[in-house]
Amino acid sequence: MIEARDLRKEYGDFVAVDGATFSVERGEVFGLIGPNGAGKTTTLKMLAGLLEPTSGTATVAGYGATEPEMRTRLGFLPEESPLYEEMTPRTYLRFFADLYDVPRGVAERRIHDTLDELDLEHRDRQLGDMSKGMKRKVAIARSLINDPDVLIYDEPASGLDPLTTNYIIEFTEGLAAEGKTIVFSAHNLFHVESICDRVAIMNEGEIVARGDLATLQAEHGETEYHVYTTVEVPDSVRENGRYRRVVSDMAAVEATREAAREAGGEVVDIRTEESSLEEVFLNVAQMGQGPEAE
């Protein structure tokens, strides 16, 4: 559904995005993460046809990112999404439904159903009198008014309280379950980890790692084995009436087992701890540019 090939964006001598290449399959949730200034927003805007790349190509739902037909298949939510504050949610969404030539009856049902799903009660209050969380829900509803196949969300829960943030993430999960193709960026890597099928990590304008979480963990993360024994062994600590030793490979696990046996005890539990996406991200960012995880 989305294909980016060697996307590059220059602003004078400054290169904001340098050779971004990735694809997103139908029904997939794809996360784009990286530090501030990494080029995430610029990349998303090029996919959405809001910025013309200096070089490279982007296609969305079979259309070039700058083709007018592509806009009918796309829902885009920017990080900053000013609304017409004198309008109400209903009038605002009707306005955008008219821009997309959505029949009035279809639009009314879609507006009602989407605002129900987003749990937005105050539908006839002026947008200027609404909280940031309520406004964000209206902006999300706007991105869905044309029933798009592809959604591009730039920090969908940026600056929101934890309750509203969790609600929007759950709503996004529901869209994925309906078969929408979703690309989004977020600073909360726990949410990215919980919802994304694959992730690309950007740094200084380049994609420096990409893949599913298991691939990224294998390439850039660490695996620890917490081995619990009934007796003290070298490098172990006492914990809840038993001893825990942390090792990095199976050979060390077996060595711990042998040490416990020699001391007259045994191994009673082994737990595997893998790097979180946040830890993987920090490892990649500290390395600078590294090999891509395919």
C-alpha positions as a printed NumPy array, in Angstrom:
array([[  0.   ,   0.   ,   0.   ],
       [  2.941,   2.358,   0.633],
       [  6.267,   2.366,  -1.156],
       [  9.049,   4.855,  -0.429],
       [ 12.181,   4.684,  -2.571],
       [ 15.285,   6.771,  -1.869],
       [ 13.281,   9.706,  -0.529],
       [ 15.443,  12.764,  -0.062],
       [ 14.487,  16.248,   1.071],
       [ 16.896,  19.161,   1.043],
       [ 16.452,  22.669,   2.411],
       [ 19.36 ,  24.519,   0.9  ],
       [ 22.48 ,  22.853,   2.271],
       [ 20.533,  21.018,   4.977],
       [ 19.438,  17.427,   4.24 ],
       [ 16.336,  16.641,   6.299],
       [ 15.78 ,  13.16 ,   4.84 ],
       [ 18.475,  11.181,   3.061],
       [ 17.555,   8.08 ,   1.061],
       [ 14.589,   6.781,   3.075],
       [ 13.443,   3.456,   1.631],
       [ 10.711,   1.227,   3.063],
       [  7.389,  -0.372,   2.196],
       [  4.193,  -0.967,   4.157],
       [  1.839,  -3.807,   3.291],
       [ -1.951,  -3.682,   3.252],
       [ -3.34 ,  -3.927,   6.782],
       [  0.065,  -3.41 ,   8.42 ],
       [  0.869,  -0.994,  11.245],
       [  4.267,   0.587,  10.641],
       [  6.008,   2.796,  13.193],
       [  8.526,   5.525,  12.422],
       [ 10.599,   6.503,  15.445],
       [ 13.663,   8.594,  16.153],
       [ 14.919,  11.595,  18.132],
       [ 13.662,  15.106,  17.484],
       [ 14.956,  16.345,  14.141],
       [ 15.511,  12.838,  12.779],
       [ 13.325,  13.489,   9.704],
       [ 10.163,  11.614,  10.714],
       [  7.662,  14.402,  10.114],
       [  9.305,  15.384,   6.831],
       [  9.086,  11.767,   5.661],
       [  5.41 ,  11.494,   6.6  ],
       [  4.607,  14.763,   4.831],
       [  6.298,  13.529,   1.661],
       [  4.208,  10.341,   1.826],
       [  1.075,  12.443,   2.266],
       [  1.92 ,  14.629,  -0.711],
       [  2.332,  17.764,   1.392],
       [  6.031,  18.089,   0.607],
       [  7.645,  17.358,  -2.726],
       [ 10.798,  15.274,  -2.36 ],
       [ 14.041,  16.64 ,  -3.74 ],
       [ 14.549,  13.188,  -5.217],
       [ 13.137,   9.698,  -4.842],
       [  9.551,   8.488,  -5.124],
       [  6.597,   7.679,  -2.897],
       [  3.422,   5.805,  -3.794],
       [  0.338,   5.371,  -1.636],
       [ -2.421,   2.904,  -2.547],
       [ -0.998,   2.633,  -6.057],
       [ -0.885,   6.385,  -6.688],
       [  2.031,   8.774,  -6.652],
       [  2.056,  10.851,  -3.492],
       [  1.382,  14.034,  -5.467],
       [ -1.521,  12.639,  -7.537],
       [ -4.944,  14.071,  -6.574],
       [ -6.504,  10.589,  -6.643],
       [ -4.235,   9.527,  -3.808],
       [ -5.898,  12.012,  -1.442],
       [ -9.197,  10.134,  -1.642],
       [ -7.499,   6.985,  -0.314],
       [ -5.548,   8.693,   2.474],
       [ -6.296,  10.042,   5.939],
       [ -3.559,  12.303,   7.338],
       [ -3.228,  13.554,  10.898],
       [ -0.393,  16.058,  11.46 ],
       [  1.196,  16.533,  14.872],
       [ -0.199,  20.053,  15.031],
       [ -3.734,  20.134,  13.71 ],
       [ -5.432,  23.544,  14.115],
       [ -9.21 ,  23.382,  13.8  ],
       [-11.8  ,  25.987,  12.802],
       [-12.602,  26.985,  16.359],
       [-15.936,  28.677,  15.669],
       [-17.318,  25.449,  14.19 ],
       [-18.74 ,  22.546,  16.154],
       [-17.518,  18.98 ,  15.625],
       [-20.582,  18.203,  13.504],
       [-20.278,  21.234,  11.225],
       [-16.514,  20.816,  10.959],
       [-16.787,  17.185,   9.884],
       [-19.664,  17.941,   7.481],
       [-17.479,  20.599,   5.887],
       [-14.706,  18.079,   5.222],
       [-17.196,  15.452,   4.067],
       [-18.373,  17.942,   1.438],
       [-14.764,  18.532,   0.36 ],
       [-14.439,  14.787,  -0.262],
       [-17.843,  14.602,  -1.988],
       [-19.149,  12.145,   0.607],
       [-22.934,  11.871,   0.166],
       [-24.768,  13.668,   2.979],
       [-26.531,  10.556,   4.302],
       [-23.31 ,   8.558,   4.315],
       [-21.462,  11.44 ,   5.947],
       [-24.025,  11.797,   8.741],
       [-23.832,   8.09 ,   9.605],
       [-20.045,   8.129,   9.435],
       [-19.778,  11.225,  11.643],
       [-22.181,   9.775,  14.204],
       [-20.514,   6.362,  14.301],
       [-16.957,   7.715,  14.445],
       [-17.71 ,  10.186,  17.233],
       [-19.456,   7.383,  19.114],
       [-16.356,   5.201,  18.784],
       [-14.173,   8.085,  19.943],
       [-16.528,   8.696,  22.884],
       [-16.953,  12.38 ,  22.06 ],
       [-20.102,  13.69 ,  23.721],
       [-20.047,  17.45 ,  23.115],
       [-20.739,  17.453,  19.39 ],
       [-22.47 ,  20.836,  19.216],
       [-19.995,  22.789,  21.351],
       [-17.648,  25.185,  19.567],
       [-14.246,  23.641,  18.974],
       [-12.562,  26.647,  20.559],
       [-14.187,  25.724,  23.884],
       [-12.952,  22.133,  23.833],
       [ -9.972,  20.527,  25.544],
       [ -6.898,  19.455,  23.591],
       [ -7.931,  15.804,  23.923],
       [-11.4  ,  16.494,  22.506],
       [ -9.916,  18.473,  19.626],
       [ -7.546,  15.599,  18.861],
       [-10.478,  13.206,  18.669],
       [-12.209,  15.52 ,  16.202],
       [ -9.02 ,  15.702,  14.107],
       [ -8.887,  11.892,  14.06 ],
       [-12.534,  11.774,  12.986],
       [-11.669,  14.2  ,  10.17 ],
       [ -8.933,  11.833,   8.954],
       [-11.565,   9.097,   8.628],
       [-14.37 ,  11.063,   6.979],
       [-13.501,   9.768,   3.487],
       [-13.138,   6.157,   4.733],
       [ -9.493,   5.954,   3.601],
       [ -7.508,   2.766,   3.059],
       [ -4.285,   4.326,   4.393],
       [ -3.781,   6.428,   7.513],
       [ -0.677,   8.503,   8.243],
       [ -0.618,   9.747,  11.828],
       [  2.143,  12.028,  13.119],
       [  2.237,  11.8  ,  16.93 ],
       [ -1.502,  11.041,  17.283],
       [ -1.396,  11.316,  21.09 ],
       [  1.105,  14.162,  21.399],
       [  0.672,  16.239,  24.556],
       [ -2.407,  14.417,  25.805],
       [ -3.108,  13.119,  29.29 ],
       [ -2.474,   9.384,  29.881],
       [ -6.162,   8.417,  29.829],
       [ -6.845,  10.114,  26.489],
       [ -3.551,   8.82 ,  25.112],
       [ -4.468,   5.223,  25.927],
       [ -7.918,   5.711,  24.429],
       [ -6.477,   6.998,  21.145],
       [ -3.943,   4.162,  20.98 ],
       [ -6.729,   1.614,  21.544],
       [ -8.793,   3.324,  18.864],
       [ -5.852,   3.112,  16.468],
       [ -5.535,  -0.601,  17.249],
       [ -9.199,  -0.964,  16.319],
       [ -8.587,   0.719,  12.964],
       [ -5.776,  -1.743,  12.287],
       [ -8.093,  -4.625,  13.148],
       [-10.523,  -3.29 ,  10.528],
       [ -7.792,  -3.63 ,   7.9  ],
       [ -6.573,  -0.047,   7.635],
       [ -2.934,   0.42 ,   6.68 ],
       [ -1.354,   2.718,   9.264],
       [  1.941,   4.565,   9.402],
       [  2.591,   6.653,  12.473],
       [  5.302,   8.25 ,  14.539],
       [  5.316,   8.479,  18.313],
       [  7.743,   9.3  ,  21.084],
       [  6.099,   6.856,  23.486],
       [  7.902,   3.692,  22.425],
       [  5.77 ,   1.495,  24.665],
       [  2.775,   2.322,  22.48 ],
       [  4.793,   1.752,  19.314],
       [  5.935,  -1.612,  20.637],
       [  2.403,  -2.645,  21.559],
       [  0.73 ,  -1.791,  18.265],
       [  3.273,  -1.948,  15.412],
       [  3.986,  -4.925,  13.167],
       [  7.254,  -3.356,  12.033],
       [  9.308,  -0.305,  12.926],
       [ 11.857,   1.93 ,  11.211],
       [ 14.324,   3.918,  13.306],
       [ 15.489,   7.237,  11.87 ],
       [ 18.509,   9.252,  12.927],
       [ 19.926,  12.37 ,  11.275],
       [ 17.663,  11.955,   8.253],
       [ 18.463,   8.304,   7.556],
       [ 16.749,   5.036,   8.348],
       [ 19.385,   3.262,  10.418],
       [ 17.404,   0.148,  11.391],
       [ 14.098,  -1.438,  10.459],
       [ 12.211,  -4.662,  10.947],
       [  9.815,  -6.351,  13.334],
       [ 10.598,  -6.185,  17.037],
       [ 12.158,  -9.661,  17.12 ],
       [ 14.51 ,  -8.732,  14.272],
       [ 15.489,  -5.441,  15.862],
       [ 16.089,  -7.143,  19.2  ],
       [ 18.284,  -9.758,  17.538],
       [ 20.303,  -7.167,  15.615],
       [ 20.531,  -4.334,  18.128],
       [ 19.25 ,  -5.581,  21.49 ],
       [ 20.471,  -7.818,  24.234],
       [ 19.121, -10.983,  25.821],
       [ 19.671, -11.713,  29.494],
       [ 18.989, -14.948,  31.343],
       [ 18.019, -14.672,  35.008],
       [ 18.988, -17.993,  36.58 ],
       [ 17.556, -18.776,  40.038],
       [ 19.298, -21.333,  42.251],
       [ 18.755, -22.802,  45.724],
       [ 22.369, -22.133,  46.716],
       [ 24.789, -19.286,  46.298],
       [ 26.881, -19.392,  43.113],
       [ 29.487, -16.91 ,  41.822],
       [ 28.058, -13.445,  40.918],
       [ 24.627, -14.283,  42.361],
       [ 22.517, -12.173,  44.724],
       [ 20.081, -13.38 ,  47.349],
       [ 16.479, -12.642,  46.45 ],
       [ 13.317, -13.903,  48.166],
       [ 14.957, -16.918,  49.734],
       [ 16.897, -18.002,  46.646],
       [ 19.795, -16.747,  44.541],
       [ 19.689, -14.966,  41.163],
       [ 22.515, -14.767,  38.664],
       [ 22.219, -12.762,  35.422],
       [ 24.091, -14.156,  32.396],
       [ 24.123, -13.374,  28.674],
       [ 24.213, -16.765,  26.937],
       [ 23.209, -20.393,  27.289],
       [ 26.773, -21.53 ,  27.979],
       [ 26.73 , -19.362,  31.106],
       [ 23.334, -20.795,  32.048],
       [ 24.792, -24.296,  31.918],
       [ 27.839, -23.168,  33.885],
       [ 25.512, -21.804,  36.565],
       [ 23.618, -25.063,  36.646],
       [ 26.89 , -26.972,  37.14 ],
       [ 28.059, -24.558,  39.866],
       [ 24.774, -25.003,  41.739],
       [ 25.049, -28.788,  41.481],
       [ 28.602, -28.742,  42.826],
       [ 27.452, -26.616,  45.776],
       [ 24.721, -29.119,  46.612],
       [ 21.837, -27.184,  45.097],
       [ 19.977, -26.839,  41.825],
       [ 18.495, -24.397,  39.324],
       [ 14.814, -23.79 ,  40.095],
       [ 13.892, -21.187,  37.481],
       [ 15.261, -19.487,  34.342],
       [ 13.702, -16.315,  33.   ],
       [ 14.558, -14.625,  29.721],
       [ 14.64 , -10.826,  29.551],
       [ 14.878,  -9.182,  26.118],
       [ 15.542,  -5.568,  25.258],
       [ 12.504,  -3.343,  24.965],
       [ 12.032,  -1.208,  21.863],
       [ 13.213,   1.781,  23.89 ],
       [ 16.466,  -0.016,  24.75 ],
       [ 16.92 ,  -1.056,  21.115],
       [ 16.301,   2.527,  20.02 ],
       [ 18.87 ,   3.863,  22.476],
       [ 21.432,   1.303,  21.302],
       [ 20.902,   2.279,  17.662],
       [ 20.925,   6.014,  18.381],
       [ 24.177,   5.728,  20.329],
       [ 25.798,   3.825,  17.474],
       [ 24.843,   6.531,  14.997],
       [ 24.355,   5.012,  11.601],
       [ 24.349,   1.24 ,  11.673],
       [ 23.406,  -1.668,   9.431],
       [ 19.75 ,  -2.064,   8.639],
       [ 17.788,  -4.981,  10.002],
       [ 15.931,  -6.423,   7.048]])
